[in-house]
Amino acid sequence: MKPNDDMNALAKGGRTNIFGFFLRLLARLPFLFIAGRLYGAETVGRFALAVVVVELAALLATLGLKRGLAQALASTDRPHAHVVWDGMVVAFVVSMLASAVLFIYPDLMFPNSGTTGLDRYLAVIVFAIAWSDVSLAALAYRHNVKATVTARAIVEPWTISIAAWVLYYVSARDGLIIAYVLSMAAALVASLVPFIRSYGLPHGWSPRVTPLLQLARRNMPLAGADALEWGSRNIDRFILGLLFPPAIVGIYYMAQQVSSIPQKLKTSFDPVLGPVIARNLAAGNRIAIANQVKQVGFWIITLQAALLLMGGIPAEGVMGVVGPQFVVGAGALCFLLAAEVAATPGAVAEAGLVYMARHRNLMVSMLLLGFQAALSFALVFQMRAMGLDVHVQAVGPAVALVLTLALGSTIKCWMLARMTGAAVFSLRPGFVAAIVVAGAVGWAFTRLPPELEWLELSVGVPAIFIAYFAVIGKWAFGPEDRALFKKMPKSEPTLPDEKV
């Protein structure tokens, strides 16, 4: 595949997934409103901690196949259907073991509130998350990102939103848990249907124990990198669960859910960026990898900075939409949105490092996670010693997250730049100018008198958006950037030959 074809593939896949991002945004907002207004902070807090543990178990069960499957397919002589079904078997076995542990010891999911009702049955959904992830990774290798959009941006969020609303009137205590299980099961179906259509059932296949073990061993650094990246975004919630009651965790979780919307922009490019990097690495074209990482990084950080301004400047109003009791989470929301911007360069650079320096990348991620955890505890305890309000103390882990992700981005960009011999991130003057101009517009709306506060969200947020992209489009975007927003000529992707 030619360099221009690679960039076109990135633009096309990113464009499809950005559309999916906006669909996910539209679907996520009803869930936040329903969870906040109906269930309340305490119930949301219990749910938030349980989901942390379940999603970590599912992530580990994939054994790095979310990223490693593209490389396995690019370098195999076996039929691709056999390889991906080997991966499905691995994910199923490990996820069943994880589910058994969580089912027997449900307090792992609910460490600060005890277990009753249907709590322990949340563990049964681990395999559905793992299988969905692996099947979508296999589809991404064949440039089918539409399946990811359908499963993650339409089926999953709309199912949990509708189910949470209906189930509240059935069981206010277990409604969120049941809704989550239903949404993951629905997403699994939406993932498996296109997966089987694309790869089919593996005729003449039987699981090979030795290759499965070798695949698991090779993917341990990738699995570790995935778990550590995920951990850096969720350990703050777990630390809060250890130090604060569920209601505080619930408020933070809502801020985290709003702030995680920009994070989806980065994951929108993962299904396309990984296979492109794997192919260029196999061809020895490291300069192309640097250019692709640099280009995608700029696309993502441009969009994330816009969301930081649009959500951070009117943060109190944004959290107030979720519910009056969540307004105190405005400070956490600002830091969490800033963390997404700080994380982008390192997260995109890691897409190359997981193929080129797996073990070094894993070591750096481990050290960063340890630093983040230590800094989170230190900030909370220092704020307690100073006698600050409990809601101010709860912002400590968010501050630690921003500082850790900024440090991690610096280190990982430096590592990848040395390995490729080219810059992998650049800060354009037009980008900085757009932030200043849009920030000034947003600040002006925050100075409105109290009787006109409703204009801050209804008019101020669109005004920030328009001012920001007017400056970006005029002074920061080049021809390759505009490729993201224009339709490319249709072309069939070139995939590595496989043995049949």
PAFI-882113 format. One record per residue: residue in one letter; z, x, y of N, C-alpha, C in turn. Coordinates in steps of 0.2 Angstrom, whole numbers, plus 2048, in hexadecimal, padded with zeros to 3 digits. Atoms other than C-alpha are relative to their C-alpha. Example, Ala and Ser with C-alpha at 12.3 -4.5 7.8 and 13.67 -1.06 7.14 Angstrom:
<recs>
A8008047FA82783E7EA800804806;S7FF7FC7FA8248447FB8037FC805;
</recs>
This chain:
<recs>
M8008047FA800800800800804806;K8017FC7FA7FB8078118067FF805;P7FA8017FB80880A81F8007F9804;N8018077FC8017FB8298017FA7FC;D7FE8068048027F081A8078007FF;D7F98008018147F58178037FD806;M7FD8037FA8187F08297FE7F9801;N80280780080E7E08288057FC7FB;A7FC8048058187DC8188077FF802;L7FA8007FD8287E08218007FA805;A8008057FA8237D58307FF7F97FD;K80180680481D7C78248067FD7FD;G7F980280482D7C78198057FF805;G7FB8017FB8387C98287FF7F9804;R8028067FD82F7BB8318027FA7FC;T7FE8068058317AF8228087FF800;N7F88008008447B48218037FE806;I7FD8027FA8477B28338007F8801;F8018088008407A08328067FD7FB;G7FB80280484C79F823807800803;F7FA7FF7FC85A7A682E8027FA805;F7FF8057FB85879883B8017F97FC;L7FE80680585878B82C8078007FE;R7F97FF8028687938268057FE806;L7FC8017FA86F7928388017F8801;L8008077FF86B77F8398047FD7FB;A7FC80380687377C828807802800;R7F97FD80088278782B8047FC805;L7FC8037FA88877E83B8037FA7FD;P7FC80680388B76D8328068027FC;F7FA7FE805896776825806802804;L7FB7FD7FB8A077F8338037FA803;F7FE8057FD8A276F83C8047FB7FB;I7FD8048058A776582C8078037FE;A7FA7FD8028B3772826805801805;G7FB7FF7FB8BB7758368037F9802;R7FD8067FD8BD76383C8037FC7FA;L7FD8048058C175B82B8058037FC;Y7FB7FC8058CA768820805803804;G7FB7FC7FD8D377282D8018077FF;A8007F98018D778482F8048027FA;E7FC7FE8068E47858217FC8007F9;T8058018068D877E8137FA805801;V8057FC7FF8CA78881A8028077FF;G7FD7F98028D57988198008017F9;R7FF7FF8078D97958077F98017FD;F8078008038C67928037FD807802;A8037F97FE8C17A280D8028067FC;L7FE7FA8048CC7AE8037FD7FF7F9;A8028018078C77A67F27F8802800;V8077FF8008B47A87F77FF808800;V8017F88008B77BB7FB8008037F9;V7FF7FD8078BD7BE7E97FA7FE7FC;V8058028048B07B47E17F9803801;E8077FD7FE8A17BB7EB8008087FE;L7FF7F98028A87CD7E87FE8017F8;A8018008078A87C97D57F97FF7FE;A8078018018967C37D67FC806802;L8047FA7FE8907D27DF8018057FB;L7FF7FB8058987DE7D37FC7FE7F9;A8048028068907D47C57F9801800;T8077FE80087F7D87CB7FE8077FF;L8017F98028827EA7C87FB804805;G8057FD7FC8777EF7D77F97FE800;L8078028028687E67D17FD7FC806;K8038037FA8667DD7E27FC805804;R8047FA7FC8607EE7E97FC8047FA;G8037FC80585C7F77D97FB7FE7FC;L8058038048517EB7D07F9802802;A8077FE7FD8427F07DC7FE8077FD;Q8027F98028438027D77FF8007F8;A8018018078457FD7C47F97FE7FE;L8068038018367F37C57FA805802;A8057FB7FE82C8007CE7FF8067FC;S8017FA80482F80D7C28007FF7F8;T7FF80280782F8047B17F98007FD;D8068018048218047A38017FA7FC;R7FF8078038287F479C7FE7FA804;P8018067FC8237E37A08057FE805;H7FB8027FB82B7DD7B08057FB7FE;A7FC8068028317CD7A88068037FC;H7FB7FE80583B7D779B805804804;V7FB7FD7FC8437E27A88057FB804;V7FC8047FC8497D47B38047FC7FC;W7FB8048058507CA7A48058057FE;D7FB7FB8028597DA79F8067FF806;G7FB8017FB8617D97B08047FA801;M7FD8068008657C77AF8058007FA;V7FB80080686E7CA79E806804803;V7FB7FC7FD8787D87A78057FC804;A7FC8047FB87D7CD7B58047FA7FD;F7FC8058038827BF7A98068027FC;V7FA7FD80488D7C979E806802805;V7FB7FE7FC8967D17AC8037FA804;S7FD8067FC8987C17B68047FC7FC;M7FC80480489F7B87A78078047FF;L7FA7FC8018AC7C67A58047FF807;A7FD8017FA8B07C47B88037F9801;S7FD8077FF8B27B17B78067FF7FB;A7FA8008058BE7B37A8806802803;V7FA7FD7FC8C97BE7B28037FC805;L7FE8047FA8C97B37C18037F97FE;F7FD8078038CC7A37B68078017FE;I7F97FF8038DB7AB7AD805802806;Y7FC7FE7FB8E27B27BD7FE7FE807;P8038037FA8DD7A67CB804802807;D7FC7FE7FA8EB7AD7D77FC806803;L8047FB7FD8DE7BB7DA7FC7FD805;M8048037FB8D47AF7E38047FC806;F7FC8047FB8E27A67EC807804801;P7FA7FB8008EF7B57F08057FD804;N7FB8017FB8F87AD7FE8027F8800;S7FF8078008F979A7F98017FD7FA;G7FF8038068FB7987E77FA7FC7FD;T8068038038EF78E7DB8027F97FD;T7FF8078038EE77B7D77FA7FD7FF;G8078048008E176E7D37FB8047FD;L8067FD8038D07757D07FF807802;D8017F97FD8D37867D87FD8057FB;R8037FB8058D07907C87F97FF7FE;Y8068018028C07887C47FA802805;L8057FD7FC8B87907D37FD8067FD;A8027FA8038B679F7C87FA7FF7FC;V8058018058A97977BD7F9801803;I8068007FC89C7997CB7FD807801;V8027F97FE89B7AC7CB7F98027FD;F8077FE80388C7AD7BF7FA7FD803;A8058037FC8827A17C97FE804806;I8017FC7FA8847AC7D97FC8067FD;A8037F980287F7BC7CF7F97FF7FD;W8078018028707B47C67FB7FE806;S8048027FA86A7AD7D67FE806804;D8017FA7FD86B7BE7DE7FB8047FD;V8047FC8048627C77D07F97FD800;S8068038008547BA7CF7FC800806;L8038007F98517BA7E27FE807801;A8027F97FF8507CD7E17FA8027FC;A8068008038437CC7D47FA7FD803;L8058037FC8397C07DE7FE804806;A8027FC7FA83A7CB7ED7FC8067FF;Y8047FB8028327D97E47F97FE800;R8078037FF8237CE7E37FE7FD806;H8018027F98247CA7F58017F8801;N7FF8077FF82A7B87F28077FF803;V7FA8017FC8377B78008017F8801;K7FF8077FF8347A48018057FD7FC;A7FB80380583F7A17F2807802803;T7F97FF7FD84E7AA7FB8017FC806;V7FF8047FA84B7A080B8027F97FD;T7FF80680384B7908008077FF7FD;A7FA80080385A7947F6806801805;R7FA7FD7FC86579D8038007FC807;A8008037F98607948137FF7F8800;I80180780085C78280D8057FD7FB;V7FC80380686477E7FC807801801;E7F97FE8008747877FD8047FD806;P7FC8037FA87A78380F8007F9801;W8008077FF87477180F8047FD7FB;T7FC80380687C76E7FE808800802;I7F97FF7FE88D7758048027FB805;S7FE8047FA88D76B8148007F97FE;I7FF80780288975A80C8057FF7FC;A7FB80180589475D7FE807800803;A7F98007FC8A37628098027FA803;W7FF8067FD8A17538138027FA7FC;V7FF8058048A07478058068017FC;L7FB7FF8048AD74F7FA807800804;Y7FA8017FD8BA74F8088037F97FF;Y7FD8068018BC73D8058027FE7F9;V7FE8008078BF7407F38068047FF;S7FB7FB8018CA74F7F3800805806;A8007FB7FA8CF7578048028077FE;R7FE7F98028D77657FB7FB8047FC;D8047FC8048CA76A7EE7F87FF803;G8078027FE8BA7637F87FC807801;L8047FA7FE8B57747FF7FE8057FA;I8017FC8068B777D7EE7FA7FD7FC;I8058038048AD7707E57F9800803;A8078007FC89F7707F37FD8077FF;Y8037F980189E7837F17FD8017FA;V80280080689C7827DF7F97FD7FF;L80680480088E7757E17FB804803;S8057FD7FC88577F7EE7FD8067FC;M8027FA80488578F7E37FC7FE7FA;A80380280687F7857D47F97FE802;A8068027FD87177D7DF7FB806802;A8037FA7FF86C78E7E57FD8047FA;L8027FC80686B7957D47F97FC7FD;V80580480285F7877CF7FA801804;A8067FF7FC85478A7DE7FE807800;S8027F980185479D7DA7FC8007F9;L8037FF80785079B7C77F97FD7FF;V80780380184178F7C97FA804802;P8057FC7FE83679A7D38008077FC;F8007FA80483C7A97C97FD7FF7F9;I8038018078377A27B87F87FF801;R8078017FE82679C7C07FD807801;S8037FA7FE8237AE7C68008057FA;Y8007FC8058297B87B78007FD7F9;G8018038078297AC7A98068017FC;L7FB7FE8058347AC79A7FE8067FC;P8027FA8028347BD7927FE8007F8;H8038008078297BC7828008067FD;G8007F980482C7C9775806804803;W7FA7FC7FD83C7CF77E8067FF7FC;S7F980180284D7D2778804805804;P7FC7FC7FC85B7DA7828018077FC;R7FF7F980385C7ED77F807803803;V7F97FE7FE86E7F377F800807804;T8007F97FC86A8057847FD800807;P8028017F985F8017928047FC805;L7FB8047FB86B7F4799806805802;L7FA7FC7FE8798017997FD805805;Q8027FB7FB86E80E7A17FE7FD807;L8028047FA8688017AE8077FF804;A7F98017FC87B7FD7B2802807802;R7FD7F97FE87F8107B37FC802806;R8047FD7FA8708147BF8027FC806;N7FF8047FA8758057CA807800802;M7F98007FD8878097CC801802807;P8007FE7F98848127DC7FE7FA805;L8028067FC87A8037E28057FA800;A7FB8058018877F77DC806801805;G7FB7FE7FC8948017E57FF7FF807;A8028017F988A8017F58007F9802;D8008077FF8887EF7F48077FD801;A7F980380089A7EB7F1804803806;L7FC7FD7FA8A07F77FF7FD7FD806;E8038037FB8947F080B8037F9801;W7FD80780089A7DE807807801801;G7F98007FF8AC7E4807801802807;S7FF7FF7F88AA7EB8198007FA804;R8008077FC8A67D981E8057FB7FE;N7FC8058038B37D18148078027FF;I7F97FE8018C27DC8138057FE805;D7FC8027FA8C87D78248037F97FE;R7FD8068028CA7C581D8058007FB;F7FB7FF8058D37CB80E807803803;I7FA7FE7FD8DF7D58198047FB804;L7FD8067FC8E27C68248047FC7FB;G7FD8058058E67BC8148078047FE;L7F97FD8028F47C9810805800805;L7FC7FF7FB8FB7CA8218027FA804;F8008067FC8F97B88288007FA7FC;P8008068048FB7A68227F87FE800;P8078028018EB79D81C7FD7FD807;A8038037FA8E979482D7FC805804;I8037FB7FC8E67A48367F98037FD;V8067FE8048DA7AA8287FA7FB801;G8068058008D079982A7FD801807;I8037FF7F98CE79C83D7FC806800;Y8047F98008C87AE83A7F97FE7FC;Y8068028058BC7A782C7FB7FD804;M8058047FC8B479B8387FC805805;A8037FB7FB8B17A98457FB8047FC;Q8047FB8058AA7B48367FA7FC7FE;Q80680480289E7A68317FB800805;V8058007FA8977A48427FD807801;S8027F97FF8967B78447FB8037FA;S8047FE80588E7B98337F97FE800;I8078037FF87F7AF8387FB806802;P8057FA7FF8777BF8408008057FB;Q8017FB80587B7C98317FB7FE7FB;K80580380586F7BE8277F9803803;L8067FD7FE8617C68327FF8067FD;K8017F98048647D782A7FE7FE7F9;T8028028078647CF8187F97FD800;S8078038008547C681D7FB8057FF;F8057FB80284B7D681C8018047FA;D7FF7FC8068537DD80D7FB7FF7FA;P8048018068487D58007F9803801;V8077FC7FF8387DD808801807801;L7FF7F97FE83F7ED80F8028047FA;G7FF7FC8068467F37FE7FA8027FC;P8067FE8048367F27F47FB804804;V8047FB7FC82C7FA803803807800;I7FD7FA8008388088037FF8047F9;A8017FE80783880A7F07F98037FF;R8077FD80182580C7F07FE806804;N8027FA7FC8248187FF8048067FD;L7FC7FA8038328237F67FC8027FA;A8047FE8068288237E67FA804802;A8067FC7FD8198297F1801806804;G7FE7FA7FD8238367F97FF800808;N8018027F882082E80B8067FF803;R7F98017FD8318318137FF7FE807;I8018027F982A8308257FF7F8800;A80180780082481E8218067FC7FF;I7FA80380183581A81B804800806;A7FC7FF7FA83D82082B7FD7FB805;N8038057FC8308168358027F97FF;Q7FF80780183380682C8087FE801;V7F98017FE84680882D8017FF807;K7FF8007F884580B8407FD7F9802;Q8038067FE8397FC8428047FA7FF;V7FC8058028437F0838807800804;G7FA8007FD8537F68408007FD807;F8008037FA84D7F28517FF7F9800;W8018078018477E184C8067FC7FF;I7F98038028587DD845805800806;I7FB7FF7FB8627E48537FE7FC806;T8028047FA8587DB8608027F97FF;L7FE80780285B7CA8588087FF800;Q7F980080086D7CE855804800807;A7FD8007F98717D38677FF7FA803;A8018067FC86A7C386D8057FB7FD;L7FB8058038757B9861807802802;L7FA7FE7FD8847C48678017FD807;L7FF8037F98817BF8798007F8800;M80080780087D7AD8758077FD7FD;G7FA80380388D7AB86A806803803;G7FA7FC7FE8997B88728027FE807;I7FE8027F98987B38858037F9800;P7FD80680089C7A18828047FF7F9;A7FD8008078A77A58728057FA800;E7FB8068018B57988767FC7FA7FF;G8048068018A878A8787FD8007F9;V8037FF8078A07908678057FE7FB;M7FB8018058B079085E8037F9801;G7FE8077FF8B577F8667FC7FB7FD;V8058048048A677785E8037FF7F9;V7FD8008078AE77B84D8067FB800;G7FA8048008BE773852805803806;P7FB7FE7FB8CC7748608048067FE;Q7FB7FB8038D877E8557FC8077FF;F8047F98018CA78C8537FE804806;V8027FD7FA8C8790865804807801;V7FD7FA8008D579E8637FD8067FC;G8037FB8048C97A78587FA803804;A8067FE7FC8BD7AA867800808800;G8007F88008C37BD8687FD8037FA;A8027FD8068C07C08567F87FF800;L8078018008AF7B88587FC805804;C8037FB7FB8AA7C48667FF8077FC;F8007FA8038AF7D385C7FB8007F9;L8048018068A77CD84C7F8800801;L8078007FE8967CA8557FE807802;A8017F97FE8977DB85C7FF8057FA;A8007FC80689A7E284B7F98007FC;E80680180388A7DB8457FA804803;V8057FC7FD8807E48528028087FE;A7FE7FA80188A7F484F7FE8027F8;A8027FE8078867F383C7F98017FF;T8078008028737F183D7FD8077FF;P8047FA80286D80383E8038037F9;G7FE7FE8068788088307FE7FC7FA;A8018058068757F98257F88017FE;V8077FF8018627FC8277FF8077FD;A8017F980386380F8248028007F9;E7FD80080786D80B8147FB7FE7FB;A80680280585D80280D7FC8067FE;G8037FA80285681380C8058057FC;L7FB7FB80486681D8078017FE7F9;V7FE8028078698127F87FB8037FB;Y8057FD8048598197F1800808800;M8017F97FF85982B7F88078047FF;A7F97FC80086C8307F88057FB7FE;R7FC8058038758237ED807802801;H7F97FE80188582D7EA803802807;R7FD7FE7F98878347FC8017FA804;N7FF8067FC8848238038067FC7FE;L7FA80480389181B7F7807804802;M7FA7FC7FE89E8297FC8017FE807;V7FF8017F889B82680F8037F9800;S7FE80780089D81380C8077FF7FE;M7F98018028AD815802805803805;L7FB7FD7FB8B58208108007FB806;L8018047FB8AF81481D8057FA7FF;L7FC8068028B7805814808802800;G7F97FE8008C780F812803800807;F7FF7FF7F88C78138258017F9803;Q8008067FD8C48018298067FC7FE;A7FA8048038D27FA81E807803804;A7FA7FD7FD8DF8078258007FE807;L8008017F98D98048378027F8801;S7FE8078008DB7F18348077FF800;F7F98018018ED7F282E803803806;A7FD7FC7FA8F17FF83C8007FB806;L8018047FA8EA7F384A8057FA800;V7FC8068018F37E4843808802801;F7F97FE8009047ED841802802808;Q7FF7FE7F99027F58538017FA804;M7FF8067FB8FF7E485B8067FC7FE;R7FA80380190E7DD852806803803;A7FA7FC7FD9197EB8588007FF808;M8018017F99127E786A8027F9801;G7FE8067FF9177D58677FB7FB803;L8068047FE9067CE86A8007F97FC;D8018068049017BC8657FD8017F9;V8038008078FD7B98537F8800800;H8088018008EB7B48577FD806803;V8027FA7FD8E97C48618008067FA;Q7FF7FB8058F07CE8527FA7FF7FB;A8058018058E37C68477F9802802;V8067FD7FE8D57CD8517FF8087FE;G8007F98028DA7DF84B7FB8027FB;P8057FE8058CF7DF83B7F9800803;A8078007FD8C07DA8467FF806804;V8017FA7FC8C37E88527FF8067FB;A8017FB8058C47F48437F98007FD;L8078018038B47ED83C7FB803805;V8057FD7FB8AA7F184C800807800;L7FF7F97FF8B180284D7FD8047F9;T8027FD8078AE80683A7F87FF7FF;L80780180189C7FF83A7FC804805;A8047FC7FB89780884A8008087FD;L8007FA80389D8188427FC8017FA;G8058008068948148317F9800802;S8078007FE88481183A7FE807803;T8017F97FE8858228437FF8057FA;I8007FB80588882B8337FA7FF7FB;K80680180587B8228287F9801803;C8077FF7FD86D8238357FF808800;W8007F88008718368367FE8027F9;M8027FD8078708388237F97FE7FF;L80780280285F82E8217FB804805;A8047FC7FC8588378307FF8077FE;R8017F980385B8488287FC8007FA;M8048018068548428187F97FF801;T8078027FF84483B81F7FD805805;G8037FC7FB84284882D7FD7FC806;A8038047FA83F83A83A8067FC802;A7FB8057FD84A82F8457FF7F97FD;V80080680384F81F83D8037FA804;F7FE8057FC85681684C7FF802807;S8017FE7F985381685F8027FA804;L7FE8057FC85A80C86D7FC800806;R8058017FB84D8068798037FE807;P7FE8027F985080588C7FF7F8801;G8018077FF8497F388C8057FC7FC;F7FB8038048557EE87F807800804;V7FA7FF7FC8647F488A7FF7FB806;A8028047FA85C7EB8998017F97FE;A7FF80780285B7DB8908077FE7FF;I7F980280186D7DB88B8047FF807;V7FD8017F98727DE89D7FE7FA804;V8038067FD8677D18A48037F97FD;A7FD80680386C7C48978077FF801;G7F98017FF87E7C88988027FE807;A7FE8037F987E7C58AB7FF7F9800;V8018078008767B48A88067FC7FD;G7FB8048038837AF89C807800803;W7FA7FF7FC8917B68A68007FB806;A8018057FA88B7AB8B58027F97FD;F7FE80780288D79B8AA8078007FE;T7F880080289F7A08A58047FF806;R7FD8017F98A379F8B88007F9802;L8008067FE89F78D8B98077FC800;P7FA8038008AD7818BE8027FC7FA;P7FE8038068B77788B07FC7FA7FF;E8038078018AE7678B37F88017FD;L8077FF80289D7708AF8008057FA;E7FF7FB8058A377A8A07FB7FE7FA;W80580380589776F8957F9804800;L8077FC7FF88877989D8008077FC;E7FF7F980388F7898957FC8017FA;L8048008068887858847F97FC800;S80680480187B7788877FA803804;V8057FD7FC872782895801807800;G7FF7F980087A7938957FD8047FA;V8027FC8068767988837F8800800;P8077FF8008637948857FE804806;A8027FB7FA86379D8968018077FE;I7FF7FA80286A7AC88E7FA8027FB;F8057FF80585D7AB8807F9802804;I8078007FD84E7A988C800807804;A8007FA7FC8547B78988008077FC;Y8007FB8058577C38897F98027FE;F8077FF8038467C18817FB801805;A8057FE7FB83D7C1891800807802;V8007F87FE8437D38957FE8047FA;I8027FD8068417D88837F88007FF;G80780180082F7D18827FC804805;K8047FC7FB82A7DA8928018077FF;W7FF7F97FF8327EB8918028037F9;A7FD7FD8068387EE87F7FB7FF7FA;F80480180582B7E78737F9803800;G8067FE80081C7F086D7FB7FD7FB;P80480480480D7EB8628037FF7F9;E7FE8018078167EE8518067FB801;D7FB8057FF8257E48587FD7F9800;R80380780081A7D585C7FD7FE7FA;A8038028078137D684A8057FB7FD;L7FB8048038247CD8467FF7F9801;F8018077FD81F7BE8507F97FD7FF;K80680380080D7BC84C7FE8007F9;K8028018078047B683C7FB8067FE;M8057FA8027FC7C48327FB7FD7FB;P8058028057EC7C28288038007F9;K7FE8018077EF7BC8167FE8067FC;S8027FB8057EF7CA8098058007FA;E7FC8008067F57CC7F88048077FF;P7FC7FA8008037D97F67FE8047FA;T8027FC8057FF7E87EB8068027FC;L7FA7FE80480C7EA7DD7FE8057FB;P8017FB80580E7F87D17FE7FD7FA;D8028038068057F67C18068007FB;E7FA8008068107F17B27FC7FF7FA;K80380080780D7F27A08017F97FD;V8008068038097E27977FE8007F9;
</recs>
